[in-house]
């Protein structure tokens, strides 16, 4: 069972304090980021379909078979606060071991095909097999737009992660983006250790795609070291880097995606960040 720790909230009604290119200054970022420590109770209250046969009605007390409402393009865009509420509720059910998004049927699948999708939230998560987003938020097909890679990160302005988020918040109408890191993230821990070793050996060559990924995460490790100090144990620095990485991804999106930045500025889209705790 696991809990979610909400780490950051970005709401930019005025959007002041950038450097002219959309990047946040340190002071602005500090004023805009709120750390919320506590149980993340994060997806879907929605509606229920009841099925009863005439034999059941005649022979014994009513017995319900429930399926969650499937979200389609026929549904209006969901306000960010409502989307977050659904995510918290779904995470709470996951924690209790009482998932509700366990049944689908042919009619639901047909609705998604015929009417199209309209996910209420886009989520950037880690590819780690221990953090399946649809499961930990107890969601149905059509609820969330999921993007996963090692380290839940964006490192290229024209990359598929940024483009996919622009598609989801534009064409599909999602109004919330969640960047979700998790404890014991192998990519972030690896990047932190690689950064510390590179500082000792002054090595920066890249011989594989994996090494390239770790190198791209070097700014995250560098910030974590600056925050914690060089005398701190590498394990503690890496644990802090997981949180830093969430902020780094959020800031990257705001800096390099003009469509997302403008939607956040106008209040149409909200970006939130969190840390998923694998062990609790």
NORKA-V693800 format. One record per residue. RES is the residue in one letter. PHI is phi in whole degrees, -180 to 180 (* if undefined). OMEGA is omega in whole degrees, 0 to 359 (* if undefined). Layout:
res=RES phi=PHI omega=OMEGA
res=RES phi=PHI omega=OMEGA
This chain:
res=X phi=* omega=186
res=X phi=-144 omega=178
res=X phi=-122 omega=181
res=X phi=-116 omega=178
res=X phi=-107 omega=179
res=X phi=-70 omega=189
res=X phi=-107 omega=186
res=X phi=-153 omega=175
res=X phi=-134 omega=178
res=X phi=-114 omega=172
res=X phi=-131 omega=190
res=X phi=-124 omega=180
res=X phi=-68 omega=183
res=X phi=-108 omega=181
res=X phi=48 omega=176
res=X phi=-118 omega=173
res=X phi=92 omega=176
res=X phi=-91 omega=186
res=X phi=-95 omega=181
res=X phi=97 omega=177
res=X phi=-110 omega=180
res=X phi=96 omega=181
res=X phi=-79 omega=180
res=X phi=-84 omega=170
res=X phi=-75 omega=181
res=X phi=-60 omega=182
res=X phi=-66 omega=180
res=X phi=-67 omega=180
res=X phi=-59 omega=181
res=X phi=-63 omega=182
res=X phi=-76 omega=184
res=X phi=-96 omega=185
res=X phi=-98 omega=177
res=X phi=-118 omega=175
res=X phi=-89 omega=181
res=X phi=-117 omega=184
res=X phi=-100 omega=178
res=X phi=158 omega=179
res=X phi=-67 omega=173
res=X phi=-87 omega=183
res=X phi=-96 omega=209
res=X phi=-67 omega=*
res=X phi=* omega=150
res=X phi=172 omega=175
res=X phi=-90 omega=169
res=X phi=50 omega=192
res=X phi=-115 omega=183
res=X phi=-126 omega=176
res=X phi=-105 omega=182
res=X phi=-109 omega=179
res=X phi=-124 omega=179
res=X phi=-137 omega=174
res=X phi=-91 omega=179
res=X phi=-63 omega=179
res=X phi=-64 omega=179
res=X phi=-63 omega=181
res=X phi=-64 omega=183
res=X phi=-86 omega=190
res=X phi=-91 omega=185
res=X phi=-155 omega=180
res=X phi=-56 omega=183
res=X phi=-55 omega=176
res=X phi=-121 omega=185
res=X phi=-98 omega=168
res=X phi=-119 omega=189
res=X phi=-107 omega=173
res=X phi=-132 omega=181
res=X phi=-73 omega=175
res=X phi=-64 omega=178
res=X phi=-94 omega=183
res=X phi=-87 omega=180
res=X phi=-132 omega=179
res=X phi=-67 omega=175
res=X phi=-73 omega=179
res=X phi=-84 omega=179
res=X phi=-72 omega=175
res=X phi=-54 omega=184
res=X phi=-94 omega=176
res=X phi=-57 omega=183
res=X phi=-56 omega=182
res=X phi=-67 omega=177
res=X phi=-71 omega=178
res=X phi=-63 omega=179
res=X phi=-64 omega=178
res=X phi=-61 omega=179
res=X phi=-65 omega=178
res=X phi=-63 omega=179
res=X phi=-65 omega=180
res=X phi=-64 omega=179
res=X phi=-65 omega=178
res=X phi=-65 omega=178
res=X phi=-64 omega=178
res=X phi=-65 omega=178
res=X phi=-62 omega=179
res=X phi=-60 omega=182
res=X phi=-80 omega=184
res=X phi=74 omega=182
res=X phi=-125 omega=181
res=X phi=-67 omega=178
res=X phi=-114 omega=183
res=X phi=-87 omega=185
res=X phi=-112 omega=183
res=X phi=-127 omega=170
res=X phi=-130 omega=177
res=X phi=-143 omega=184
res=X phi=-61 omega=181
res=X phi=-63 omega=179
res=X phi=-64 omega=181
res=X phi=-64 omega=178
res=X phi=-67 omega=177
res=X phi=-60 omega=180
res=X phi=-65 omega=178
res=X phi=-73 omega=185
res=X phi=-74 omega=186
res=X phi=-98 omega=181
res=X phi=88 omega=184
res=X phi=-98 omega=175
res=X phi=-151 omega=182
res=X phi=-60 omega=181
res=X phi=-82 omega=183
res=X phi=-145 omega=170
res=X phi=-103 omega=184
res=X phi=-124 omega=169
res=X phi=-96 omega=181
res=X phi=-128 omega=179
res=X phi=-83 omega=179
res=X phi=-75 omega=180
res=X phi=-51 omega=183
res=X phi=-67 omega=180
res=X phi=-87 omega=183
res=X phi=-129 omega=179
res=X phi=-74 omega=191
res=X phi=-64 omega=180
res=X phi=-62 omega=181
res=X phi=-78 omega=186
res=X phi=-71 omega=176
res=X phi=-107 omega=177
res=X phi=48 omega=185
res=X phi=-109 omega=176
res=X phi=-95 omega=169
res=X phi=-55 omega=181
res=X phi=98 omega=184
res=X phi=-80 omega=186
res=X phi=-129 omega=180
res=X phi=-104 omega=192
res=X phi=-105 omega=174
res=X phi=-125 omega=183
res=X phi=-132 omega=170
res=X phi=-153 omega=180
res=X phi=-67 omega=177
res=X phi=97 omega=179
res=X phi=38 omega=188
res=X phi=-135 omega=171
res=X phi=-122 omega=182
res=X phi=-124 omega=181
res=X phi=-133 omega=185
res=X phi=-62 omega=181
res=X phi=-102 omega=184
res=X phi=-74 omega=183
res=X phi=-66 omega=180
res=X phi=-65 omega=181
res=X phi=-65 omega=180
res=X phi=-61 omega=179
res=X phi=-66 omega=178
res=X phi=-68 omega=177
res=X phi=-63 omega=177
res=X phi=-65 omega=183
res=X phi=-67 omega=181
res=X phi=-81 omega=178
res=X phi=-97 omega=184
res=X phi=-62 omega=185
res=X phi=-89 omega=173
res=X phi=82 omega=178
res=X phi=-65 omega=183
res=X phi=-111 omega=177
res=X phi=-134 omega=173
res=X phi=-118 omega=176
res=X phi=-117 omega=173
res=X phi=-102 omega=188
res=X phi=-118 omega=172
res=X phi=-93 omega=178
res=X phi=-152 omega=179
res=X phi=-65 omega=179
res=X phi=57 omega=180
res=X phi=-72 omega=184
res=X phi=-62 omega=181
res=X phi=-66 omega=181
res=X phi=-70 omega=178
res=X phi=-63 omega=179
res=X phi=-64 omega=179
res=X phi=-65 omega=180
res=X phi=-66 omega=179
res=X phi=-65 omega=179
res=X phi=-64 omega=179
res=X phi=-65 omega=181
res=X phi=-65 omega=179
res=X phi=-68 omega=180
res=X phi=-64 omega=178
res=X phi=-64 omega=180
res=X phi=-73 omega=187
res=X phi=-101 omega=184
res=X phi=55 omega=180
res=X phi=-111 omega=179
res=X phi=-138 omega=181
res=X phi=-73 omega=181
res=X phi=-121 omega=183
res=X phi=-115 omega=180
res=X phi=-156 omega=178
res=X phi=-63 omega=179
res=X phi=-63 omega=178
res=X phi=-64 omega=177
res=X phi=-65 omega=177
res=X phi=-61 omega=180
res=X phi=-64 omega=179
res=X phi=-66 omega=178
res=X phi=-63 omega=179
res=X phi=-89 omega=181
res=X phi=-56 omega=178
res=X phi=-60 omega=177
res=X phi=-66 omega=179
res=X phi=-63 omega=180
res=X phi=-61 omega=179
res=X phi=-66 omega=180
res=X phi=-63 omega=178
res=X phi=-64 omega=179
res=X phi=-63 omega=179
res=X phi=-70 omega=189
res=X phi=-93 omega=183
res=X phi=98 omega=185
res=X phi=-71 omega=183
res=X phi=-84 omega=182
res=X phi=-76 omega=179
res=X phi=-58 omega=183
res=X phi=-58 omega=178
res=X phi=-63 omega=179
res=X phi=-68 omega=178
res=X phi=-63 omega=181
res=X phi=-65 omega=178
res=X phi=-62 omega=177
res=X phi=-69 omega=180
res=X phi=-63 omega=176
res=X phi=-59 omega=179
res=X phi=-72 omega=178
res=X phi=-58 omega=182
res=X phi=-63 omega=177
res=X phi=-62 omega=178
res=X phi=-62 omega=181
res=X phi=-61 omega=180
res=X phi=-66 omega=178
res=X phi=-61 omega=181
res=X phi=-65 omega=178
res=X phi=-62 omega=180
res=X phi=-61 omega=182
res=X phi=-69 omega=182
res=X phi=-78 omega=190
res=X phi=-104 omega=178
res=X phi=-113 omega=179
res=X phi=-62 omega=179
res=X phi=-60 omega=180
res=X phi=-68 omega=180
res=X phi=-59 omega=180
res=X phi=-69 omega=178
res=X phi=-68 omega=177
res=X phi=-67 omega=181
res=X phi=-60 omega=182
res=X phi=-82 omega=181
res=X phi=89 omega=180
res=X phi=-73 omega=181
res=X phi=-125 omega=176
res=X phi=-121 omega=177
res=X phi=-112 omega=176
res=X phi=-127 omega=179
res=X phi=-132 omega=180
res=X phi=-152 omega=175
res=X phi=-121 omega=178
res=X phi=-93 omega=183
res=X phi=-91 omega=184
res=X phi=-64 omega=190
res=X phi=-94 omega=183
res=X phi=-127 omega=*
